Amino acid sequence: MSFKRGIEFALKKKSIRLSFIYTIVVIVSATALLTINRTGATYNYEAGDIAREDIRAPMNIEYPVALETEIEKSRIAESMPAVFDLNESIVEDKLKICNILCEAVIKVKQQMPDTNPFKQVLLLRTMLPDYLQYSDKVLIGLLQYDEQLLHRDMNKVILQVYNNGILEKQYTNPLKLKSNFIVIRVIGNTSELKEKQVSIDALYDINKIKTLVPVICKEVCNQPSNEVVYAISSVVISLLQPNLFFNEEETKKRITDAIQSVKPVMRVIKKGQSIAREGDTITEDVLKKINIINKNSRFSGFSFVLGLLLTQLGFLVIFGYFLITYYTNLVVDNKMPLIVFTLVMAFIIITFFMARWQGRVFEGLFFPLLLPIPLITMILAIMYNIHIAMLIGMYVVFFVAIITKGDFTSLLLAFSSALSGVFVVGDVERRSDFLRGGFTLGLINSVIVISVGLMHELSFAMILNNIGLAFVSGIINAIVVFGVFPIYENLFGVTTKFKLLELSDLNAPIFREMLIKAPGTYNHSIMVATLAESACKEIGANALLARVGGYYHDIGKIQDANFYIENKVTDPRAKKLSALEYCKLIISHVEKGVELARKNNLPEMVIDFIREHHGQTVMTYFYHQALEESGASGDIIQKSDFQYPGPKPHTRETAVVMLADAIEAATRSIQEPTIEKLESLIKRIINNRLNEGDLERADITMSDLNRIQHSILQVLQGIFHSRIEYPTNDEINRLEQRSQYGH
């Protein structure tokens, strides 16, 4: 069913409209209870008063500690590094100047290689610009150094001197920062900012750098003479210029950002924690905690309520989508919405009060183990199907998660209980199966309890207590589920699996009567039930319901049993009836069956099989006979007079029983049945029903029909398989005599 068609369908379907109404009521109720759960008692005390009662925290309360938060902010502010801006373009300019000087020195040495140094100096002065005029001693020192190394080594010295930048004056730490590091932002010709962090000891002002230049020259240059060291140092010192500047504004901005990013230091008052006992003196510290409890108790928070409503509306959208799209899988009958509503409402009310009592009565026990979570999913899985059980189970888990404030342990155990409850009762057929399911549920939750206990390093005694609770909870939930079924069956008229199991008892009086009065119908019904059950298992439909429906579909034939071919027509009145009269008698077995079913208090879903197993098919045999008779009499024959009143099957189970009924009846007419004949017959009947529109309301796909055909063929093949022809006694005696006399 498409979503658009589903919405149109939902507007017409009463059960869907009721489902949405009940869901909205649950959402409003759950929101109210969860909000109230955040609101506890308030206390009116002053410092020095005597506590008039035991004061306990009604919930886990997280509260900020202002003093510790301010201390943390101060610590963060003082530990922030100062920010300096390094102008990289200044270094580039100094390297260009150095390059001009070195190139001039190299040219002089190339033009006048063996000339007197003073003549070289004169020529060098003519090549240098005015801003690069140095003393003769400096120029002679430069001319003495290897011209191949001069350019390289001077660049190295300049880069090393400017490595971490040069301050104009010594840094005095005006912001009183305690960090031993600083951040240097490298500002160059590009728009990209590069940063590096260095120790504060690496900061040098221009005066300090001047004293270090000769030392750096000796380290960088290749065995320089004193004259060379003096010359290079003099040039480098002349090129020194401050290029590192303390950025007080950026430093303050970063400190402000860091302070603002500091989260408040939080402390937690645990749920159930004793703040003061009756008779204790209310101290200042106790009073602060009482005021915190009062504040959280009075104010639930608009944002909490809004978020809670929006989350549940999300559940409503998801639930609505599944309800509309998968209606036939989810909504089994019109009573289901009310049953789900009563279960969920009972659960949220129980959970609300358990949450209030937990801290006082059940301290140390895992909260979800106290709740009837598996009871909800077990009941729905047995009564209806796992789809609706899992859908409702997810909402139950959500409610527990909210009421426990998202506690991981509670969420894990709630999810485990809900999911396990769906599957541990999947094949329940006997009372002992409930105990088995409860034991399995307890075992699963015990494993999770142990896992959580180990992760949280709980004491062995606490883990042991919760393991015991897990087992007891699983078994109690299973026992309660078993006891709840009769209440729902009688109060709401719900047909459970156990009711169907009771109805499938072939020793019931109605079947004993059928066996005596209509043995052919009895055998036919058993065959139809077998075929339908097998087919429903193949397509994932309710096989037990189909089997029961197959047993009861023809109970209307008990009356006037001798008019039906499978019971051998022995009633002399049959020959006196016209085709139309005989047809009306046969068709009436549907109405008689419904009446008999109501007398025997059969559920409506079983009566549907009686009412729908022929749909609106035409009894072609009598229709054909009537047409032949009309040729002589000239009577007008209405085809509708030979048609079953219906309705057509509206579920997959009733549709399968219709097909099984037609196929089983048709196989009785096959002479010497073979697989090929059976397969051809099954295909023909299914195609006829499909073409005549008898399956249009049953939500059966072509894939389902193929599986139904295969399943029915397998069952019939087992029934009609060829048998070995056993020899007669005469043949055996003859062979024994021949063997005895040797011929």
WOVENGI-V983325 format. One record per residue. N is the residue number from 0. RES is the residue in three letters. SS is DSSP state (alpha for helix, beta for strand, coil for the rest). PSI is psi in whole degrees, -180 to 180 (NA if undefined). Layout:
n=(N | N)
res=(RES | RES)
ss=(SS | SS)
psi=(PSI | PSI)
This chain:
n=(0 | 1 | 2 | 3 | 4 | 5 | 6 | 7 | 8 | 9 | 10 | 11 | 12 | 13 | 14 | 15 | 16 | 17 | 18 | 19 | 20 | 21 | 22 | 23 | 24 | 25 | 26 | 27 | 28 | 29 | 30 | 31 | 32 | 33 | 34 | 35 | 36 | 37 | 38 | 39 | 40 | 41 | 42 | 43 | 44 | 45 | 46 | 47 | 48 | 49 | 50 | 51 | 52 | 53 | 54 | 55 | 56 | 57 | 58 | 59 | 60 | 61 | 62 | 63 | 64 | 65 | 66 | 67 | 68 | 69 | 70 | 71 | 72 | 73 | 74 | 75 | 76 | 77 | 78 | 79 | 80 | 81 | 82 | 83 | 84 | 85 | 86 | 87 | 88 | 89 | 90 | 91 | 92 | 93 | 94 | 95 | 96 | 97 | 98 | 99 | 100 | 101 | 102 | 103 | 104 | 105 | 106 | 107 | 108 | 109 | 110 | 111 | 112 | 113 | 114 | 115 | 116 | 117 | 118 | 119 | 120 | 121 | 122 | 123 | 124 | 125 | 126 | 127 | 128 | 129 | 130 | 131 | 132 | 133 | 134 | 135 | 136 | 137 | 138 | 139 | 140 | 141 | 142 | 143 | 144 | 145 | 146 | 147 | 148 | 149 | 150 | 151 | 152 | 153 | 154 | 155 | 156 | 157 | 158 | 159 | 160 | 161 | 162 | 163 | 164 | 165 | 166 | 167 | 168 | 169 | 170 | 171 | 172 | 173 | 174 | 175 | 176 | 177 | 178 | 179 | 180 | 181 | 182 | 183 | 184 | 185 | 186 | 187 | 188 | 189 | 190 | 191 | 192 | 193 | 194 | 195 | 196 | 197 | 198 | 199 | 200 | 201 | 202 | 203 | 204 | 205 | 206 | 207 | 208 | 209 | 210 | 211 | 212 | 213 | 214 | 215 | 216 | 217 | 218 | 219 | 220 | 221 | 222 | 223 | 224 | 225 | 226 | 227 | 228 | 229 | 230 | 231 | 232 | 233 | 234 | 235 | 236 | 237 | 238 | 239 | 240 | 241 | 242 | 243 | 244 | 245 | 246 | 247 | 248 | 249 | 250 | 251 | 252 | 253 | 254 | 255 | 256 | 257 | 258 | 259 | 260 | 261 | 262 | 263 | 264 | 265 | 266 | 267 | 268 | 269 | 270 | 271 | 272 | 273 | 274 | 275 | 276 | 277 | 278 | 279 | 280 | 281 | 282 | 283 | 284 | 285 | 286 | 287 | 288 | 289 | 290 | 291 | 292 | 293 | 294 | 295 | 296 | 297 | 298 | 299 | 300 | 301 | 302 | 303 | 304 | 305 | 306 | 307 | 308 | 309 | 310 | 311 | 312 | 313 | 314 | 315 | 316 | 317 | 318 | 319 | 320 | 321 | 322 | 323 | 324 | 325 | 326 | 327 | 328 | 329 | 330 | 331 | 332 | 333 | 334 | 335 | 336 | 337 | 338 | 339 | 340 | 341 | 342 | 343 | 344 | 345 | 346 | 347 | 348 | 349 | 350 | 351 | 352 | 353 | 354 | 355 | 356 | 357 | 358 | 359 | 360 | 361 | 362 | 363 | 364 | 365 | 366 | 367 | 368 | 369 | 370 | 371 | 372 | 373 | 374 | 375 | 376 | 377 | 378 | 379 | 380 | 381 | 382 | 383 | 384 | 385 | 386 | 387 | 388 | 389 | 390 | 391 | 392 | 393 | 394 | 395 | 396 | 397 | 398 | 399 | 400 | 401 | 402 | 403 | 404 | 405 | 406 | 407 | 408 | 409 | 410 | 411 | 412 | 413 | 414 | 415 | 416 | 417 | 418 | 419 | 420 | 421 | 422 | 423 | 424 | 425 | 426 | 427 | 428 | 429 | 430 | 431 | 432 | 433 | 434 | 435 | 436 | 437 | 438 | 439 | 440 | 441 | 442 | 443 | 444 | 445 | 446 | 447 | 448 | 449 | 450 | 451 | 452 | 453 | 454 | 455 | 456 | 457 | 458 | 459 | 460 | 461 | 462 | 463 | 464 | 465 | 466 | 467 | 468 | 469 | 470 | 471 | 472 | 473 | 474 | 475 | 476 | 477 | 478 | 479 | 480 | 481 | 482 | 483 | 484 | 485 | 486 | 487 | 488 | 489 | 490 | 491 | 492 | 493 | 494 | 495 | 496 | 497 | 498 | 499 | 500 | 501 | 502 | 503 | 504 | 505 | 506 | 507 | 508 | 509 | 510 | 511 | 512 | 513 | 514 | 515 | 516 | 517 | 518 | 519 | 520 | 521 | 522 | 523 | 524 | 525 | 526 | 527 | 528 | 529 | 530 | 531 | 532 | 533 | 534 | 535 | 536 | 537 | 538 | 539 | 540 | 541 | 542 | 543 | 544 | 545 | 546 | 547 | 548 | 549 | 550 | 551 | 552 | 553 | 554 | 555 | 556 | 557 | 558 | 559 | 560 | 561 | 562 | 563 | 564 | 565 | 566 | 567 | 568 | 569 | 570 | 571 | 572 | 573 | 574 | 575 | 576 | 577 | 578 | 579 | 580 | 581 | 582 | 583 | 584 | 585 | 586 | 587 | 588 | 589 | 590 | 591 | 592 | 593 | 594 | 595 | 596 | 597 | 598 | 599 | 600 | 601 | 602 | 603 | 604 | 605 | 606 | 607 | 608 | 609 | 610 | 611 | 612 | 613 | 614 | 615 | 616 | 617 | 618 | 619 | 620 | 621 | 622 | 623 | 624 | 625 | 626 | 627 | 628 | 629 | 630 | 631 | 632 | 633 | 634 | 635 | 636 | 637 | 638 | 639 | 640 | 641 | 642 | 643 | 644 | 645 | 646 | 647 | 648 | 649 | 650 | 651 | 652 | 653 | 654 | 655 | 656 | 657 | 658 | 659 | 660 | 661 | 662 | 663 | 664 | 665 | 666 | 667 | 668 | 669 | 670 | 671 | 672 | 673 | 674 | 675 | 676 | 677 | 678 | 679 | 680 | 681 | 682 | 683 | 684 | 685 | 686 | 687 | 688 | 689 | 690 | 691 | 692 | 693 | 694 | 695 | 696 | 697 | 698 | 699 | 700 | 701 | 702 | 703 | 704 | 705 | 706 | 707 | 708 | 709 | 710 | 711 | 712 | 713 | 714 | 715 | 716 | 717 | 718 | 719 | 720 | 721 | 722 | 723 | 724 | 725 | 726 | 727 | 728 | 729 | 730 | 731 | 732 | 733 | 734 | 735 | 736 | 737 | 738 | 739 | 740 | 741 | 742)
res=(MET | SER | PHE | LYS | ARG | GLY | ILE | GLU | PHE | ALA | LEU | LYS | LYS | LYS | SER | ILE | ARG | LEU | SER | PHE | ILE | TYR | THR | ILE | VAL | VAL | ILE | VAL | SER | ALA | THR | ALA | LEU | LEU | THR | ILE | ASN | ARG | THR | GLY | ALA | THR | TYR | ASN | TYR | GLU | ALA | GLY | ASP | ILE | ALA | ARG | GLU | ASP | ILE | ARG | ALA | PRO | MET | ASN | ILE | GLU | TYR | PRO | VAL | ALA | LEU | GLU | THR | GLU | ILE | GLU | LYS | SER | ARG | ILE | ALA | GLU | SER | MET | PRO | ALA | VAL | PHE | ASP | LEU | ASN | GLU | SER | ILE | VAL | GLU | ASP | LYS | LEU | LYS | ILE | CYS | ASN | ILE | LEU | CYS | GLU | ALA | VAL | ILE | LYS | VAL | LYS | GLN | GLN | MET | PRO | ASP | THR | ASN | PRO | PHE | LYS | GLN | VAL | LEU | LEU | LEU | ARG | THR | MET | LEU | PRO | ASP | TYR | LEU | GLN | TYR | SER | ASP | LYS | VAL | LEU | ILE | GLY | LEU | LEU | GLN | TYR | ASP | GLU | GLN | LEU | LEU | HIS | ARG | ASP | MET | ASN | LYS | VAL | ILE | LEU | GLN | VAL | TYR | ASN | ASN | GLY | ILE | LEU | GLU | LYS | GLN | TYR | THR | ASN | PRO | LEU | LYS | LEU | LYS | SER | ASN | PHE | ILE | VAL | ILE | ARG | VAL | ILE | GLY | ASN | THR | SER | GLU | LEU | LYS | GLU | LYS | GLN | VAL | SER | ILE | ASP | ALA | LEU | TYR | ASP | ILE | ASN | LYS | ILE | LYS | THR | LEU | VAL | PRO | VAL | ILE | CYS | LYS | GLU | VAL | CYS | ASN | GLN | PRO | SER | ASN | GLU | VAL | VAL | TYR | ALA | ILE | SER | SER | VAL | VAL | ILE | SER | LEU | LEU | GLN | PRO | ASN | LEU | PHE | PHE | ASN | GLU | GLU | GLU | THR | LYS | LYS | ARG | ILE | THR | ASP | ALA | ILE | GLN | SER | VAL | LYS | PRO | VAL | MET | ARG | VAL | ILE | LYS | LYS | GLY | GLN | SER | ILE | ALA | ARG | GLU | GLY | ASP | THR | ILE | THR | GLU | ASP | VAL | LEU | LYS | LYS | ILE | ASN | ILE | ILE | ASN | LYS | ASN | SER | ARG | PHE | SER | GLY | PHE | SER | PHE | VAL | LEU | GLY | LEU | LEU | LEU | THR | GLN | LEU | GLY | PHE | LEU | VAL | ILE | PHE | GLY | TYR | PHE | LEU | ILE | THR | TYR | TYR | THR | ASN | LEU | VAL | VAL | ASP | ASN | LYS | MET | PRO | LEU | ILE | VAL | PHE | THR | LEU | VAL | MET | ALA | PHE | ILE | ILE | ILE | THR | PHE | PHE | MET | ALA | ARG | TRP | GLN | GLY | ARG | VAL | PHE | GLU | GLY | LEU | PHE | PHE | PRO | LEU | LEU | LEU | PRO | ILE | PRO | LEU | ILE | THR | MET | ILE | LEU | ALA | ILE | MET | TYR | ASN | ILE | HIS | ILE | ALA | MET | LEU | ILE | GLY | MET | TYR | VAL | VAL | PHE | PHE | VAL | ALA | ILE | ILE | THR | LYS | GLY | ASP | PHE | THR | SER | LEU | LEU | LEU | ALA | PHE | SER | SER | ALA | LEU | SER | GLY | VAL | PHE | VAL | VAL | GLY | ASP | VAL | GLU | ARG | ARG | SER | ASP | PHE | LEU | ARG | GLY | GLY | PHE | THR | LEU | GLY | LEU | ILE | ASN | SER | VAL | ILE | VAL | ILE | SER | VAL | GLY | LEU | MET | HIS | GLU | LEU | SER | PHE | ALA | MET | ILE | LEU | ASN | ASN | ILE | GLY | LEU | ALA | PHE | VAL | SER | GLY | ILE | ILE | ASN | ALA | ILE | VAL | VAL | PHE | GLY | VAL | PHE | PRO | ILE | TYR | GLU | ASN | LEU | PHE | GLY | VAL | THR | THR | LYS | PHE | LYS | LEU | LEU | GLU | LEU | SER | ASP | LEU | ASN | ALA | PRO | ILE | PHE | ARG | GLU | MET | LEU | ILE | LYS | ALA | PRO | GLY | THR | TYR | ASN | HIS | SER | ILE | MET | VAL | ALA | THR | LEU | ALA | GLU | SER | ALA | CYS | LYS | GLU | ILE | GLY | ALA | ASN | ALA | LEU | LEU | ALA | ARG | VAL | GLY | GLY | TYR | TYR | HIS | ASP | ILE | GLY | LYS | ILE | GLN | ASP | ALA | ASN | PHE | TYR | ILE | GLU | ASN | LYS | VAL | THR | ASP | PRO | ARG | ALA | LYS | LYS | LEU | SER | ALA | LEU | GLU | TYR | CYS | LYS | LEU | ILE | ILE | SER | HIS | VAL | GLU | LYS | GLY | VAL | GLU | LEU | ALA | ARG | LYS | ASN | ASN | LEU | PRO | GLU | MET | VAL | ILE | ASP | PHE | ILE | ARG | GLU | HIS | HIS | GLY | GLN | THR | VAL | MET | THR | TYR | PHE | TYR | HIS | GLN | ALA | LEU | GLU | GLU | SER | GLY | ALA | SER | GLY | ASP | ILE | ILE | GLN | LYS | SER | ASP | PHE | GLN | TYR | PRO | GLY | PRO | LYS | PRO | HIS | THR | ARG | GLU | THR | ALA | VAL | VAL | MET | LEU | ALA | ASP | ALA | ILE | GLU | ALA | ALA | THR | ARG | SER | ILE | GLN | GLU | PRO | THR | ILE | GLU | LYS | LEU | GLU | SER | LEU | ILE | LYS | ARG | ILE | ILE | ASN | ASN | ARG | LEU | ASN | GLU | GLY | ASP | LEU | GLU | ARG | ALA | ASP | ILE | THR | MET | SER | ASP | LEU | ASN | ARG | ILE | GLN | HIS | SER | ILE | LEU | GLN | VAL | LEU | GLN | GLY | ILE | PHE | HIS | SER | ARG | ILE | GLU | TYR | PRO | THR | ASN | ASP | GLU | ILE | ASN | ARG | LEU | GLU | GLN | ARG | SER | GLN | TYR | GLY | HIS)
ss=(coil | coil | alpha | alpha | alpha | alpha | alpha | alpha | alpha | alpha | alpha | alpha | coil | alpha | alpha | alpha | alpha | alpha | alpha | alpha | alpha | alpha | alpha | alpha | alpha | alpha | alpha | alpha | alpha | alpha | alpha | alpha | alpha | alpha | alpha | alpha | alpha | coil | coil | coil | coil | coil | coil | coil | coil | coil | coil | coil | coil | beta | coil | coil | coil | coil | beta | beta | coil | coil | coil | coil | beta | beta | beta | beta | coil | alpha | alpha | alpha | alpha | alpha | alpha | alpha | alpha | alpha | alpha | alpha | alpha | alpha | alpha | coil | coil | beta | beta | beta | beta | beta | beta | alpha | alpha | alpha | alpha | alpha | alpha | alpha | alpha | alpha | alpha | alpha | alpha | alpha | alpha | alpha | alpha | alpha | alpha | alpha | alpha | alpha | alpha | alpha | alpha | coil | coil | coil | coil | coil | alpha | alpha | alpha | alpha | alpha | alpha | alpha | alpha | alpha | alpha | alpha | coil | coil | alpha | alpha | alpha | coil | coil | coil | alpha | alpha | alpha | alpha | alpha | alpha | alpha | alpha | alpha | coil | coil | alpha | alpha | alpha | alpha | alpha | alpha | alpha | alpha | alpha | alpha | alpha | alpha | alpha | alpha | alpha | coil | coil | coil | coil | coil | beta | coil | coil | coil | coil | coil | coil | coil | coil | coil | coil | coil | coil | coil | beta | beta | beta | beta | beta | beta | beta | coil | coil | coil | coil | coil | coil | beta | beta | beta | beta | beta | beta | alpha | alpha | alpha | coil | coil | beta | alpha | alpha | alpha | alpha | alpha | alpha | alpha | alpha | alpha | alpha | alpha | alpha | alpha | alpha | alpha | coil | coil | coil | coil | coil | alpha | alpha | alpha | alpha | alpha | alpha | alpha | alpha | alpha | alpha | alpha | alpha | alpha | coil | coil | coil | coil | coil | beta | beta | beta | coil | alpha | alpha | alpha | alpha | alpha | alpha | alpha | alpha | alpha | alpha | alpha | alpha | alpha | alpha | coil | coil | coil | coil | beta | beta | beta | beta | coil | coil | coil | coil | beta | beta | beta | coil | coil | coil | coil | beta | coil | coil | alpha | alpha | alpha | alpha | alpha | alpha | alpha | alpha | alpha | alpha | alpha | alpha | alpha | alpha | alpha | coil | coil | coil | alpha | alpha | alpha | alpha | alpha | alpha | alpha | alpha | alpha | alpha | alpha | alpha | alpha | alpha | alpha | alpha | alpha | alpha | alpha | alpha | alpha | alpha | alpha | alpha | coil | alpha | alpha | alpha | alpha | coil | coil | coil | coil | coil | alpha | alpha | alpha | alpha | alpha | alpha | alpha | alpha | alpha | alpha | alpha | alpha | alpha | alpha | alpha | alpha | alpha | alpha | alpha | alpha | alpha | alpha | alpha | alpha | alpha | alpha | coil | coil | coil | coil | coil | alpha | alpha | alpha | alpha | coil | coil | alpha | alpha | alpha | alpha | alpha | alpha | alpha | alpha | alpha | alpha | alpha | coil | coil | alpha | alpha | alpha | alpha | alpha | alpha | alpha | alpha | alpha | alpha | alpha | alpha | alpha | alpha | alpha | alpha | alpha | alpha | coil | coil | coil | coil | alpha | alpha | alpha | alpha | alpha | alpha | alpha | alpha | alpha | alpha | alpha | alpha | alpha | alpha | alpha | alpha | coil | coil | coil | coil | coil | coil | coil | alpha | alpha | alpha | alpha | alpha | alpha | alpha | alpha | alpha | alpha | alpha | alpha | alpha | alpha | alpha | alpha | alpha | alpha | alpha | alpha | alpha | alpha | alpha | alpha | alpha | coil | coil | coil | coil | alpha | alpha | alpha | alpha | alpha | alpha | alpha | alpha | alpha | alpha | alpha | alpha | alpha | alpha | alpha | alpha | alpha | alpha | alpha | alpha | alpha | alpha | alpha | alpha | alpha | alpha | alpha | alpha | alpha | alpha | alpha | alpha | alpha | coil | coil | coil | coil | alpha | alpha | alpha | alpha | alpha | alpha | alpha | coil | coil | coil | coil | coil | alpha | alpha | alpha | alpha | alpha | alpha | alpha | alpha | alpha | coil | alpha | alpha | alpha | alpha | alpha | alpha | alpha | alpha | alpha | alpha | alpha | alpha | alpha | alpha | alpha | alpha | alpha | alpha | alpha | alpha | alpha | coil | coil | coil | alpha | alpha | alpha | alpha | alpha | alpha | alpha | alpha | alpha | alpha | coil | coil | alpha | alpha | alpha | coil | coil | coil | alpha | alpha | alpha | coil | alpha | alpha | alpha | coil | coil | coil | coil | alpha | alpha | alpha | alpha | alpha | coil | coil | alpha | alpha | alpha | alpha | alpha | alpha | alpha | alpha | alpha | alpha | alpha | alpha | alpha | alpha | alpha | alpha | alpha | alpha | alpha | alpha | alpha | coil | coil | coil | coil | alpha | alpha | alpha | alpha | alpha | alpha | alpha | alpha | alpha | coil | coil | coil | coil | coil | beta | coil | alpha | alpha | alpha | alpha | alpha | alpha | alpha | alpha | alpha | alpha | alpha | alpha | alpha | alpha | coil | coil | coil | coil | coil | alpha | alpha | alpha | alpha | beta | coil | coil | coil | coil | coil | coil | coil | coil | alpha | alpha | alpha | alpha | alpha | alpha | alpha | alpha | alpha | alpha | alpha | alpha | alpha | alpha | alpha | alpha | coil | coil | coil | coil | coil | coil | coil | alpha | alpha | alpha | alpha | alpha | alpha | alpha | alpha | alpha | alpha | alpha | alpha | alpha | alpha | alpha | alpha | alpha | coil | coil | coil | coil | coil | coil | coil | coil | coil | coil | alpha | alpha | alpha | alpha | alpha | alpha | alpha | alpha | alpha | alpha | alpha | alpha | alpha | alpha | alpha | alpha | alpha | alpha | coil | coil | coil | coil | coil | coil | coil | coil | coil | alpha | alpha | alpha | alpha | alpha | alpha | alpha | alpha | alpha | alpha | alpha | alpha | alpha | coil | coil)
psi=(126 | 161 | -38 | -48 | -32 | -38 | -43 | -39 | -39 | -36 | -26 | -20 | 120 | -40 | -35 | -42 | -43 | -38 | -43 | -39 | -48 | -39 | -43 | -41 | -42 | -43 | -47 | -44 | -45 | -42 | -43 | -46 | -40 | -34 | -44 | -35 | -27 | -9 | 116 | -167 | 149 | 153 | 139 | 99 | 158 | 160 | 133 | -14 | 162 | 131 | 128 | -11 | 170 | 130 | 118 | 151 | 126 | -12 | 169 | 122 | 122 | 130 | 147 | 147 | 105 | -45 | -47 | -32 | -42 | -39 | -43 | -40 | -42 | -41 | -43 | -43 | -44 | -25 | -3 | 140 | 149 | 152 | 129 | 146 | 128 | 118 | 103 | -23 | -29 | -42 | -42 | -40 | -42 | -35 | -35 | -42 | -45 | -37 | -41 | -45 | -46 | -39 | -39 | -44 | -43 | -41 | -43 | -45 | -30 | -36 | -34 | 69 | -38 | 24 | 161 | 136 | -34 | -34 | -38 | -39 | -41 | -45 | -40 | -39 | -34 | -25 | -21 | 144 | 168 | -34 | -1 | 30 | 121 | 171 | 161 | -38 | -41 | -44 | -38 | -40 | -39 | -38 | -23 | -24 | 149 | 122 | -23 | -25 | -18 | -51 | -47 | -47 | -35 | -39 | -40 | -44 | -45 | -45 | -39 | -38 | -41 | 10 | -54 | 15 | 165 | 124 | 151 | -39 | 167 | 139 | 129 | 6 | 63 | -25 | 2 | 44 | 149 | 0 | 141 | 8 | 159 | 160 | 126 | 119 | 118 | 115 | 114 | -154 | -21 | 161 | -13 | 133 | 129 | 143 | 150 | 152 | 129 | 166 | 149 | -20 | -15 | 1 | 129 | 138 | 176 | -34 | -41 | -39 | -40 | -37 | -22 | -16 | -48 | -39 | -44 | -39 | -44 | -35 | -37 | -45 | 160 | 97 | 60 | 150 | 169 | -36 | -41 | -44 | -43 | -43 | -51 | -41 | -42 | -43 | -48 | -43 | -37 | -24 | -3 | 137 | 133 | 131 | 10 | 124 | 132 | 124 | 89 | -38 | -46 | -37 | -46 | -39 | -44 | -36 | -42 | -45 | -41 | -39 | -43 | -27 | -10 | 122 | 146 | 139 | 122 | 145 | 157 | 130 | 116 | 146 | 131 | -4 | 135 | 121 | -42 | 147 | 156 | 127 | -13 | 154 | 136 | 107 | 173 | -41 | -43 | -40 | -39 | -43 | -37 | -43 | -36 | -43 | -44 | -43 | -45 | -29 | -38 | -30 | 111 | -30 | 118 | -40 | -36 | -47 | -44 | -45 | -38 | -44 | -44 | -40 | -43 | -31 | -33 | -42 | -39 | -41 | -46 | -46 | -43 | -40 | -49 | -38 | -42 | -44 | -38 | 45 | -47 | -27 | -27 | -50 | 104 | -40 | 172 | -13 | -15 | -45 | -41 | -40 | -46 | -42 | -47 | -39 | -47 | -43 | -43 | -40 | -48 | -31 | -45 | -45 | -39 | -49 | -35 | -37 | -34 | -34 | -16 | -47 | -26 | -41 | -36 | 39 | 134 | -8 | 144 | 123 | -47 | -25 | -16 | -9 | 153 | 47 | -52 | -25 | -43 | -53 | -32 | -45 | -47 | -37 | -38 | -43 | -40 | -91 | 169 | -22 | -53 | -33 | -43 | -38 | -48 | -34 | -37 | -38 | -39 | -44 | -42 | -45 | -43 | -40 | -41 | -43 | -21 | 11 | 40 | 22 | 127 | -43 | -45 | -42 | -44 | -46 | -37 | -44 | -43 | -44 | -44 | -46 | -42 | -38 | -30 | -41 | -22 | -13 | 20 | -31 | 32 | 125 | -19 | 163 | -36 | -24 | -29 | -45 | -40 | -43 | -41 | -40 | -43 | -43 | -45 | -37 | -43 | -48 | -30 | -40 | -42 | -39 | -45 | -44 | -47 | -42 | -40 | -40 | -39 | 4 | 47 | 161 | 155 | -38 | -41 | -42 | -43 | -42 | -42 | -31 | -45 | -42 | -38 | -44 | -47 | -43 | -44 | -46 | -43 | -43 | -42 | -42 | -42 | -40 | -45 | -37 | -24 | -30 | -48 | -35 | -48 | -37 | -42 | -40 | -42 | -6 | 39 | 138 | 107 | 175 | -35 | -34 | -42 | -38 | -38 | -42 | -21 | 2 | 112 | -3 | 2 | 151 | -38 | -33 | -33 | -40 | -40 | -41 | -37 | -48 | -34 | 69 | -35 | -42 | -37 | -51 | -39 | -43 | -40 | -41 | -45 | -43 | -41 | -47 | -45 | -41 | -46 | -44 | -41 | -34 | -36 | -38 | 5 | 20 | 179 | 96 | -38 | -43 | -41 | -39 | -45 | -43 | -38 | -38 | -39 | -7 | -27 | 24 | -17 | -13 | -5 | -43 | 135 | 41 | -30 | 2 | -5 | 140 | -35 | -19 | 7 | 113 | 109 | -8 | 122 | -20 | -21 | -35 | -21 | -12 | 143 | 170 | -43 | -43 | -43 | -41 | -44 | -37 | -44 | -46 | -31 | -12 | -22 | -51 | -41 | -37 | -40 | -44 | -43 | -37 | -41 | -36 | -33 | 10 | 39 | 147 | 156 | -36 | -25 | -38 | -30 | -35 | -39 | -43 | -32 | -3 | -14 | -8 | -127 | 37 | 157 | 137 | 89 | -31 | -51 | -34 | -43 | -42 | -40 | -37 | -39 | -42 | -32 | -20 | -35 | -38 | -22 | 12 | 149 | 127 | 125 | 125 | -33 | -23 | -19 | 19 | 138 | 146 | -17 | -160 | 175 | 155 | 133 | 0 | 164 | -35 | -46 | -33 | -41 | -42 | -39 | -47 | -44 | -39 | -48 | -41 | -45 | -42 | -39 | -32 | -22 | -20 | -3 | 128 | 131 | 69 | 139 | 169 | -42 | -43 | -43 | -44 | -42 | -41 | -46 | -46 | -43 | -44 | -44 | -43 | -39 | -46 | -38 | -46 | -31 | -1 | 16 | -16 | 9 | -22 | -2 | -1 | 47 | 130 | 168 | -35 | -41 | -43 | -38 | -42 | -37 | -46 | -45 | -44 | -48 | -39 | -41 | -44 | -46 | -35 | -39 | -31 | -43 | 17 | 151 | 140 | 158 | 135 | 112 | 142 | 153 | 167 | -35 | -42 | -39 | -42 | -41 | -41 | -34 | -39 | -41 | -38 | -33 | -39 | 3 | 15 | NA)
